[in-house]
Amino acid sequence: MPDSLAHGHYQRDHDAAAPDETLAELMAGQVEHPKAAFGAYDPVTKDSQATVLSVTGVYGTVLSPVTARDELLRFLDRRDNGPRPLAGPRTITPPGSQEPLQCRVTTRRMPAVDFDTVAAECTWADASSVATVSEVLRSNVKPEDVDLDAFATEVNAIRKDVRAS
């Protein structure tokens, strides 16, 4: 994972967890020679609505991008106190791109701190990767105020930053 994303708007947190190799194992039916990837990033500007942005995915030879994307979301939704969808999923093709993203707004209960978080998420799959970008938002951001179209545009830049060649 690169040290910065989205034209420098996010800087990598090098103390974050390592990639979950179990995810690569779970995706082995959809991705040949899977390799898990993970990066956590902090917003550079303090006025950002985000508290943290994460990129989670698997690289390799993707057999069926749509099926792999759906499978990745099923796996991720079953772990970590699975998120509850609040809006979406919506298919969004950001301006300047020919590749769609599947985006949604979710909430997740954080039992250790006893509150709910709201996140914007966009997921994609192509011939060499399947990944999701999730941005956990500050507690004062209401789900209805999340602009998924703007987030999809940002994720399109992130997709270019992390794309496997």
C-alpha positions in Angstrom: 0.0 0.0 0.0 1.3 3.5 -0.8 2.2 6.0 1.9 -0.5 8.5 0.7 -3.8 8.3 -1.2 -6.1 10.6 -3.1 -3.6 13.2 -4.1 -2.1 13.3 -0.6 -5.4 13.7 1.3 -4.7 10.6 3.4 -1.4 9.5 5.0 -0.8 5.8 5.9 -0.8 4.8 9.5 2.1 2.4 9.7 1.1 1.2 13.1 -2.2 -0.3 11.7 -2.8 -4.0 11.6 -1.2 -6.2 8.9 -3.4 -7.6 6.1 -5.7 -10.5 7.2 -4.4 -13.5 5.3 -7.6 -15.3 6.1 -9.3 -13.0 3.7 -7.1 -14.3 0.9 -7.9 -17.9 1.9 -11.6 -17.1 1.9 -11.4 -15.5 -1.6 -9.4 -18.4 -3.1 -12.5 -19.6 -5.0 -12.8 -16.2 -6.7 -9.2 -15.1 -7.0 -6.3 -17.3 -8.2 -3.1 -16.8 -6.2 -4.8 -14.4 -3.8 -2.7 -12.0 -1.7 -4.4 -10.0 1.0 -3.8 -6.2 1.3 -4.8 -3.7 4.0 -3.9 -0.1 4.8 -5.3 2.3 7.3 -5.0 6.0 6.5 -5.5 9.2 8.5 -7.0 12.3 6.9 -4.4 15.1 6.4 -6.8 18.0 7.0 -8.3 18.3 10.4 -11.6 19.6 9.0 -12.2 16.2 7.3 -15.4 14.4 8.1 -13.4 11.2 8.3 -11.6 9.8 11.4 -9.9 7.0 9.4 -10.0 5.5 6.0 -9.1 1.9 5.3 -8.5 -0.1 2.1 -9.1 -3.9 2.4 -8.7 -6.2 -0.5 -7.3 -9.2 -2.3 -4.9 -9.1 -5.3 -4.4 -11.9 -7.9 -6.2 -13.1 -11.0 -9.9 -12.4 -10.4 -12.1 -15.0 -12.1 -15.4 -13.0 -12.2 -15.1 -9.4 -10.9 -18.8 -9.0 -10.0 -19.0 -12.3 -8.2 -15.7 -11.6 -6.4 -16.9 -8.2 -5.3 -20.1 -9.6 -3.9 -18.2 -12.4 -2.2 -15.8 -9.9 -0.6 -18.6 -7.9 0.8 -20.3 -11.0 2.2 -17.1 -12.0 4.0 -16.5 -8.5 5.4 -20.1 -8.1 6.4 -20.0 -11.3 8.5 -16.9 -10.3 10.6 -16.3 -7.4 12.9 -19.8 -6.8 14.1 -21.1 -6.7 10.6 -22.3 -3.4 9.3 -26.0 -2.5 8.9 -26.7 -0.8 5.6 -28.4 2.7 6.0 -28.2 3.8 2.3 -27.5 1.8 -0.8 -25.8 -0.1 -2.2 -25.8 2.1 -5.3 -23.7 1.6 -8.4 -21.8 4.8 -9.1 -19.5 5.5 -12.0 -17.4 8.5 -11.0 -16.8 11.3 -13.5 -13.9 10.5 -15.7 -14.1 6.8 -15.1 -15.6 4.0 -17.1 -15.5 1.6 -14.1 -18.4 1.5 -11.6 -18.1 1.3 -7.8 -20.7 -0.2 -5.5 -21.2 2.3 -2.7 -23.2 2.4 0.5 -23.5 4.1 3.9 -23.4 1.7 6.9 -23.5 1.8 10.7 -21.7 -0.6 13.0 -22.0 -1.1 16.7 -18.7 -0.8 18.5 -19.2 -2.8 21.7 -15.8 -1.9 23.3 -16.8 1.8 23.4 -20.6 1.3 23.3 -21.6 3.6 20.4 -22.4 3.3 16.7 -20.2 4.5 13.9 -21.3 5.6 10.4 -19.1 4.8 7.4 -19.1 5.4 3.7 -17.9 2.4 1.7 -17.2 1.8 -2.0 -16.1 -1.5 -3.5 -14.8 -2.6 -6.9 -13.3 -5.6 -8.6 -11.4 -5.8 -11.8 -9.2 -8.5 -13.5 -6.4 -8.2 -10.8 -8.0 -7.0 -7.6 -11.1 -6.8 -5.5 -11.2 -4.1 -2.8 -13.3 -2.0 -0.5 -12.6 1.5 0.8 -14.3 2.4 4.0 -14.2 5.8 5.6 -15.4 6.0 9.3 -16.9 9.3 9.8 -16.9 11.7 12.8 -19.7 11.2 15.3 -21.4 14.5 14.4 -21.9 13.3 10.7 -25.5 12.1 10.1 -26.0 9.2 7.7 -28.3 11.4 5.5 -25.5 13.9 5.1 -23.1 11.5 3.5 -22.5 12.4 -0.1 -21.8 9.0 -1.8 -21.2 10.5 -5.2 -18.4 12.7 -3.8 -17.0 9.7 -1.9 -17.1 7.6 -5.0 -15.0 10.3 -6.8 -12.5 10.2 -4.0 -12.4 6.3 -4.1 -11.8 6.5 -7.9 -8.5 8.4 -7.1 -7.7 5.8 -4.4 -8.4 3.0 -6.8 -5.8 4.4 -9.2 -3.3 4.7 -6.3 -3.7 1.1 -5.1 -4.4 -0.7 -8.4 -2.4 -3.8 -9.1 -0.8 -3.7 -12.5 
